[in-house]
Amino acid sequence: PLAESHAPVVATVLPHTAPPQVAITAGSRWFKLLCFVLAGLAISGRTFAYMGLPPLFISELCVLIGLGVFLLLPGATAALTRPTSLLILALLGLAAIRTLPYLGEYQLDAVRDSVLAGYGVVAIVLAAVLLGQPELLPALLRRFRTFAKIFLCVMPFVWLTGMVGGDALPKLPWASDVSIVELKPGDMPVHLGAIAALTVLGLSRLKAWYFTVLLCVLVAVSGAISRGGLVAFLLMFSIAFWARPRSHWAGRLIIIVFTLISLAALSNLEIKVPGRERSFSAQQIVTNLVSVVSDDATAGDLDDTKEWRLQWWKSIVDYTFFGEYFWQGKGFGINLANSDGFQVELENDGLRSPHNGHLTYLARMGVPGFALWIAVQVVWLYAIANGYYRARQKNDGAWAMFFIFLFAYWAGLMFNAAFDVYFEGPMGGLWIWSVIGVGMAAARLYETHPHLLRGPEFAISE
């Protein structure tokens, strides 16, 4: 929907001024807390998500604090009246209806499953914070620039520790099934894709060569394990490259990637990944990409998991669109893997939802809930596309690229959720709703405060 000519985009340049001071308010404090939580989830994954005292962990605490300060926010009314917010409220209402009847039987399991939609309150609260204090939007972009550098420097150590330690790593005292380092392979490429997209779009300046090399290595090692994550990264990079095909940094990244893959292929480099049939090699990366669209007997556990997913997804479509759960779904609380007959963690019934967050909405909330989920995305995408086109017409380069960045981040998160249990937990759930919240606010702020992303600080870089 964002097809457009590739004419150069030039940012409107205003005289250099220092970044405006952000007033210390309840909203700005919560904004900092949310940024900290999002960064922790991206870097430490499930380990960070379990920080806190059961059953109240840091992500849920952040959401509850956000609800507490919402009524104090000057942008609350403006946020609530956004079209996307109205649909989110409808989705939350239906989720509550499909949760309350099961509280007695499933108790905390029902509450835990309902956060799939419940995290949606973060989008509304974040939009209210940004609309009430517009200067937080450029501050958010500055924070993400810093996060990008920290992420690239820290993740090699986190990833290596997780891969080498494996099951031998100590567990959290209050969560015996969670290691002190635990990160799902598919999560990291999504944030790497966002970092790459921001840089291709000229909104970040990762000029140092080692940042580019780190990014390429991290994409390669995680992409060899997670085909969903690898494709999500490529999707995000492609969206950014489509918007700015003349980006010098994008050209350097492509050259480095092909060089590394070629060297790995020529040297026949193969590193065994603990606990999996897959290994890190150039051939494995290619196999991961090919297996997304075709069946290959040499794909090992790739085709096994693919076939398992497809059978489960077909079962969900059958009993909702064409079955008795059309209107209401199975509700929040029931273990879908057990109910649908696709449990693979037989010892502890650990798997609860299909590896597709979109179909989890369908299975638990029926066709009406699934339709509301899709409607939220469509209305949000329209606002982002509208903002992008208006920014192009006014030659506001930074704004145009920022809208593309949000679209790319959204696309990567949505794609990864189509192949993993992602939106059902805070690692994906808080991130997707935060991106939606920023987009809601940005679409409005471009109308009322277009100066926010103008000036030398946000000039598009090569």
C-alpha distance (Angstrom), angle and dihedral (degrees) to the residues before:
residue distance angle dihedral
P1 . . .
L2 3.78 . .
A3 3.82 98.7 .
E4 3.79 109.5 149.8
S5 3.78 141.0 152.0
H6 3.78 116.3 -87.7
A7 3.78 96.6 -122.7
P8 3.79 112.7 150.6
V9 3.78 115.2 -88.6
V10 3.79 115.4 -142.1
A11 3.78 122.8 -167.7
T12 3.78 118.9 -127.9
V13 3.80 105.5 -111.5
L14 3.78 121.6 -145.4
P15 3.80 127.6 -179.2
H16 3.80 112.6 -72.4
T17 3.78 114.5 -92.7
A18 3.77 131.9 171.1
P19 3.81 116.5 -100.9
P20 3.81 109.2 -87.2
Q21 3.77 117.2 -106.0
V22 3.79 114.2 -104.8
A23 3.79 112.3 -130.3
I24 3.79 113.5 -123.6
T25 3.78 106.1 -116.9
A26 3.79 137.3 144.6
G27 3.80 87.7 -95.4
S28 3.80 95.4 51.5
R29 3.81 91.2 47.8
W30 3.80 91.2 51.9
F31 3.80 88.7 46.0
K32 3.83 89.7 57.3
L33 3.80 90.8 47.1
L34 3.80 91.4 51.7
C35 3.81 91.9 48.9
F36 3.82 89.5 51.1
V37 3.81 92.2 49.2
L38 3.81 93.4 47.4
A39 3.81 91.4 49.8
G40 3.81 91.4 48.0
L41 3.80 92.1 50.0
A42 3.81 91.4 49.3
I43 3.81 94.1 48.9
S44 3.81 102.9 34.9
G45 3.80 102.2 21.7
R46 3.77 116.5 -172.5
T47 3.81 92.9 4.6
F48 3.79 92.0 61.6
A49 3.81 91.4 41.8
Y50 3.81 88.9 62.0
M51 3.80 94.2 54.5
G52 3.80 108.4 122.6
L53 3.75 139.5 41.4
P54 3.83 116.9 -49.6
P55 2.94 125.9 -75.8
L56 3.83 92.7 12.9
F57 3.79 109.0 63.6
I58 3.78 130.2 176.9
S59 3.83 97.0 -92.4
E60 3.78 93.5 50.6
L61 3.80 90.4 44.3
C62 3.81 89.3 54.0
V63 3.81 90.4 52.2
L64 3.81 92.8 48.5
I65 3.82 92.1 49.3
G66 3.80 88.9 49.5
L67 3.78 90.3 54.1
G68 3.78 89.2 49.0
V69 3.80 94.8 54.9
F70 3.80 96.0 37.8
L71 3.80 96.1 92.5
L72 3.82 89.7 51.2
L73 3.80 92.6 57.1
P74 3.83 117.9 104.4
G75 3.80 89.9 -146.1
A76 3.81 95.6 53.4
T77 3.80 96.3 103.4
A78 3.81 93.2 44.5
A79 3.80 90.9 50.2
L80 3.80 94.2 48.0
T81 3.80 92.7 52.7
R82 3.81 95.3 54.1
P83 3.83 110.4 112.7
T84 3.80 91.7 -123.8
S85 3.82 90.5 52.3
L86 3.79 92.1 54.0
L87 3.79 90.4 54.7
I88 3.81 91.2 46.3
L89 3.80 89.7 52.8
A90 3.80 89.6 51.6
L91 3.80 89.7 49.7
L92 3.82 91.0 49.6
G93 3.79 91.1 49.0
L94 3.79 93.0 51.9
A95 3.81 90.5 45.7
A96 3.81 89.4 54.4
I97 3.81 90.1 50.8
R98 3.80 90.1 52.1
T99 3.83 92.4 47.2
L100 3.80 106.9 44.2
P101 3.86 96.9 65.6
Y102 3.81 90.1 56.0
L103 3.80 100.5 46.9
G104 3.79 93.2 92.5
E105 3.79 94.2 52.2
Y106 3.81 102.5 34.6
Q107 3.83 101.5 22.1
L108 3.83 111.2 177.5
D109 3.80 92.0 10.9
A110 3.81 89.1 63.8
V111 3.81 91.5 50.1
R112 3.79 92.5 45.5
D113 3.79 93.0 50.8
S114 3.81 92.8 46.7
V115 3.82 92.8 62.4
L116 3.80 84.9 82.2
A117 3.79 85.3 84.0
G118 3.82 97.0 14.8
Y119 3.79 93.4 72.7
G120 3.82 85.0 66.4
V121 3.80 88.7 88.1
V122 3.82 86.5 72.1
A123 3.81 90.2 65.8
I124 3.80 92.1 54.8
V125 3.81 95.3 43.2
L126 3.81 92.9 46.8
A127 3.80 91.3 48.2
A128 3.81 89.2 50.8
V129 3.81 91.5 50.2
L130 3.81 92.5 50.6
L131 3.80 94.3 44.2
G132 3.80 90.9 48.9
Q133 3.83 93.0 47.5
P134 3.82 107.2 25.9
E135 3.83 92.1 -180.0
L136 3.81 87.2 72.5
L137 3.82 91.2 71.6
P138 3.84 95.4 69.0
A139 3.81 87.4 38.6
L140 3.80 87.7 57.2
L141 3.80 91.0 53.7
R142 3.80 90.5 49.8
R143 3.80 90.6 50.3
F144 3.80 91.8 51.1
R145 3.80 90.5 51.7
T146 3.79 88.6 55.4
F147 3.80 91.7 43.7
A148 3.82 90.1 53.7
K149 3.80 92.9 58.8
I150 3.80 93.9 43.7
F151 3.81 91.2 47.8
L152 3.80 93.3 51.8
C153 3.81 92.6 48.3
V154 3.81 97.9 44.1
M155 3.79 103.4 38.5
P156 3.84 97.7 70.5
F157 3.82 89.0 61.4
V158 3.82 93.5 43.1
W159 3.79 92.2 47.3
L160 3.81 94.7 45.8
T161 3.80 92.2 48.2
G162 3.80 91.6 50.6
M163 3.81 93.9 47.0
V164 3.80 96.9 45.1
G165 3.81 97.0 38.8
G166 3.79 97.3 42.1
D167 3.79 114.1 154.3
A168 3.81 90.8 -8.9
L169 3.80 92.3 72.6
P170 3.82 116.3 105.8
K171 3.80 117.7 -98.0
L172 3.76 128.3 -127.1
P173 3.84 109.4 -94.1
W174 3.83 92.5 -129.3
A175 3.83 95.7 40.3
S176 3.79 110.8 43.5
D177 3.82 94.0 -173.1
V178 3.83 95.8 52.7
S179 3.82 121.1 84.1
I180 3.79 123.2 -144.6
V181 3.83 85.5 -112.0
E182 3.79 114.6 35.9
L183 3.79 123.6 149.9
K184 3.80 126.1 159.3
P185 3.83 113.4 -125.9
G186 3.80 94.5 -127.9
D187 3.80 96.6 54.8
M188 3.80 99.8 63.7
P189 3.85 97.7 56.7
V190 3.81 90.1 56.3
H191 3.79 92.7 60.4
L192 3.80 90.6 40.3
G193 3.79 87.2 54.6
A194 3.80 90.4 52.2
I195 3.81 91.0 50.4
A196 3.79 90.9 48.7
A197 3.82 91.6 46.7
L198 3.80 93.0 50.3
T199 3.80 90.2 51.1
V200 3.81 95.5 45.2
L201 3.80 88.7 50.1
G202 3.81 89.9 54.8
L203 3.81 96.6 -116.8
S204 3.81 94.5 112.3
R205 3.79 130.6 46.0
L206 3.79 110.8 -144.0
K207 3.78 91.9 161.6
A208 3.80 97.3 150.9
W209 3.81 109.5 97.6
Y210 3.80 93.3 -137.0
F211 3.82 91.7 63.3
T212 3.80 89.3 56.9
V213 3.81 92.7 46.8
L214 3.81 91.6 47.9
L215 3.78 90.5 51.5
C216 3.80 92.5 50.2
V217 3.82 93.6 47.9
L218 3.81 92.4 48.1
V219 3.80 91.8 49.4
A220 3.80 90.7 49.2
V221 3.81 97.4 49.8
S222 3.81 94.7 43.3
G223 3.80 93.1 40.4
A224 3.79 90.7 56.2
I225 3.82 88.7 61.2
S226 3.80 103.1 33.8
R227 3.79 118.4 44.0
G228 3.81 90.9 -178.7
G229 3.79 91.4 54.5
L230 3.80 92.0 45.7
V231 3.79 93.1 51.9
A232 3.82 90.3 44.8
F233 3.82 89.3 55.9
L234 3.80 92.4 48.2
L235 3.80 90.7 47.7
M236 3.80 92.6 52.7
F237 3.79 93.2 44.8
S238 3.82 90.6 48.3
I239 3.80 92.5 52.2
A240 3.80 91.0 51.4
F241 3.82 92.4 43.9
W242 3.81 90.2 50.1
A243 3.80 89.3 55.1
R244 3.84 94.1 45.9
P245 3.82 109.7 19.0
R246 3.81 90.5 163.3
S247 3.79 94.1 62.5
H248 3.81 109.0 133.9
W249 3.79 92.0 -154.0
A250 3.81 91.5 54.5
G251 3.79 89.2 55.2
R252 3.79 91.7 51.1
L253 3.80 91.2 48.2
I254 3.80 92.5 52.1
I255 3.81 91.3 49.5
I256 3.82 92.8 49.7
V257 3.83 92.4 47.4
F258 3.79 93.6 51.3
T259 3.80 90.7 44.8
L260 3.82 93.2 52.2
I261 3.82 93.3 45.7
S262 3.81 91.4 46.9
L263 3.81 91.9 50.2
A264 3.80 90.8 48.0
A265 3.81 90.6 50.1
L266 3.81 95.2 45.9
S267 3.81 92.9 47.5
N268 3.81 91.4 43.6
L269 3.80 88.3 -128.8
E270 3.80 112.6 -173.3
I271 3.80 125.2 169.9
K272 3.80 118.4 -173.7
V273 3.81 114.6 -125.2
P274 3.83 109.2 -139.4
G275 3.80 114.5 -112.6
R276 3.81 96.1 8.4
E277 3.77 140.7 89.2
R278 3.79 88.0 -132.4
S279 3.79 123.9 88.5
F280 3.77 133.2 -169.4
S281 3.79 108.3 -96.8
A282 3.79 139.9 121.5
Q283 3.80 89.3 -105.6
Q284 3.82 91.8 53.4
I285 3.81 91.8 52.9
V286 3.81 90.7 52.2
T287 3.81 90.9 45.3
N288 3.80 90.6 52.8
L289 3.79 91.5 53.8
V290 3.82 94.9 45.3
S291 3.82 93.3 46.5
V292 3.81 91.4 61.6
V293 3.81 91.2 71.1
S294 3.80 104.7 20.8
D295 3.80 143.4 39.0
D296 3.78 116.3 -111.4
A297 3.78 124.4 179.3
T298 3.81 90.0 -151.7
A299 3.80 92.6 58.7
G300 3.82 93.8 90.4
D301 3.81 113.7 -167.7
L302 3.82 90.0 3.1
D303 3.80 93.2 75.7
D304 3.81 91.8 39.4
T305 3.81 92.4 58.1
K306 3.80 91.5 40.1
E307 3.80 93.1 55.4
W308 3.82 91.7 44.3
R309 3.81 91.1 52.9
L310 3.79 94.4 46.7
Q311 3.81 92.5 51.5
W312 3.80 92.2 49.6
W313 3.79 93.4 46.1
K314 3.80 90.7 50.4
S315 3.80 89.7 51.6
I316 3.83 90.9 53.1
V317 3.80 92.5 49.4
D318 3.81 90.4 48.3
Y319 3.82 96.8 52.6
T320 3.82 94.2 42.8
F321 3.80 110.9 34.7
F322 3.80 92.7 29.3
G323 3.79 103.0 20.9
E324 3.77 148.7 56.3
Y325 3.82 96.0 -71.5
F326 3.82 95.5 61.9
W327 3.81 96.3 115.8
Q328 3.78 105.5 29.0
G329 3.81 109.6 20.1
K330 3.79 118.2 -152.1
G331 3.80 95.2 -64.0
F332 3.80 131.9 -130.8
G333 3.78 117.7 -57.1
I334 3.77 104.9 39.7
N335 3.80 116.9 105.5
L336 3.80 101.9 -114.7
A337 3.79 93.9 -163.6
N338 3.81 90.5 57.7
S339 3.78 95.1 39.8
D340 3.80 94.3 48.0
G341 3.81 94.0 41.8
F342 3.80 98.7 -116.0
Q343 3.81 103.1 110.3
V344 3.83 112.6 144.3
E345 3.83 99.3 170.7
L346 3.79 94.3 69.7
E347 3.80 96.9 166.1
N348 3.80 96.9 62.3
D349 3.83 105.8 6.4
G350 3.82 85.1 -120.2
L351 3.80 96.8 160.0
R352 3.81 111.1 79.7
S353 3.80 106.4 161.5
P354 3.81 138.5 37.1
H355 3.78 118.1 -98.0
N356 3.78 90.5 -102.1
G357 3.80 120.9 77.1
H358 3.79 92.8 -162.4
L359 3.79 92.4 56.3
T360 3.79 89.6 45.8
Y361 3.81 86.3 65.8
L362 3.79 88.7 50.8
A363 3.81 94.8 47.1
R364 3.81 95.6 46.1
M365 3.83 102.0 33.5
G366 3.78 103.1 27.0
V367 3.79 126.0 -134.2
P368 3.86 94.5 -45.5
G369 3.81 91.5 56.0
F370 3.78 91.8 44.7
A371 3.81 89.9 49.8
L372 3.82 91.0 51.7
W373 3.82 90.5 50.2
I374 3.81 90.6 52.2
A375 3.81 91.4 44.7
V376 3.82 90.9 55.1
Q377 3.80 89.6 55.1
V378 3.80 95.2 45.5
V379 3.81 94.6 50.0
W380 3.81 91.2 45.1
L381 3.80 91.8 49.4
Y382 3.80 90.4 50.9
A383 3.82 90.5 54.2
I384 3.81 91.4 48.9
A385 3.80 93.5 46.3
N386 3.80 91.0 47.3
G387 3.79 91.0 51.0
Y388 3.80 91.0 48.5
Y389 3.81 94.0 51.2
R390 3.80 93.1 47.5
A391 3.81 90.5 48.6
R392 3.81 90.2 51.2
Q393 3.78 91.4 50.4
K394 3.81 91.6 51.3
N395 3.81 92.7 43.2
D396 3.82 91.7 -119.8
G397 3.78 96.4 155.1
A398 3.79 99.2 180.0
W399 3.80 93.0 48.9
A400 3.80 92.6 47.3
M401 3.79 92.0 50.4
F402 3.81 91.8 44.6
F403 3.80 90.6 56.7
I404 3.82 89.4 49.3
F405 3.81 89.3 49.6
L406 3.80 91.2 53.8
F407 3.80 90.1 48.1
A408 3.82 91.5 50.1
Y409 3.82 92.6 48.4
W410 3.80 90.5 48.2
A411 3.81 91.6 49.0
G412 3.81 93.0 50.4
L413 3.80 93.4 48.4
M414 3.80 92.4 46.4
F415 3.81 92.9 48.6
N416 3.80 94.0 48.6
A417 3.80 89.6 49.3
A418 3.81 88.6 56.9
F419 3.81 89.9 66.3
D420 3.79 104.9 32.5
V421 3.80 146.0 38.2
Y422 3.80 90.7 -95.6
F423 3.79 114.9 128.6
E424 3.80 90.1 43.7
G425 3.83 89.9 74.2
P426 3.81 134.7 42.4
M427 3.83 94.5 -101.1
G428 3.79 89.7 73.9
G429 3.80 102.5 9.2
L430 3.81 97.6 60.8
W431 3.79 91.8 42.2
I432 3.82 97.7 51.7
W433 3.80 93.3 45.9
S434 3.81 91.0 46.1
V435 3.81 91.0 53.2
I436 3.80 89.0 48.9
G437 3.81 90.7 49.6
V438 3.81 92.8 50.3
G439 3.79 90.2 48.7
M440 3.80 92.3 50.7
A441 3.80 90.9 52.6
A442 3.82 95.3 41.1
A443 3.80 92.8 54.1
R444 3.81 89.7 55.1
L445 3.81 97.2 39.1
Y446 3.79 91.8 54.7
E447 3.78 86.9 63.1
T448 3.80 96.2 45.6
H449 3.84 105.2 26.3
P450 3.82 108.6 24.1
H451 3.81 91.1 155.2
L452 3.83 91.3 71.7
L453 3.82 94.8 88.0
R454 3.79 98.3 31.7
G455 3.77 127.4 99.9
P456 3.81 137.1 56.3
E457 3.80 94.3 -57.1
F458 3.79 91.3 65.2
A459 3.79 99.7 33.4
I460 3.80 110.5 135.8
S461 3.81 109.5 -100.8
E462 3.76 128.3 -152.2
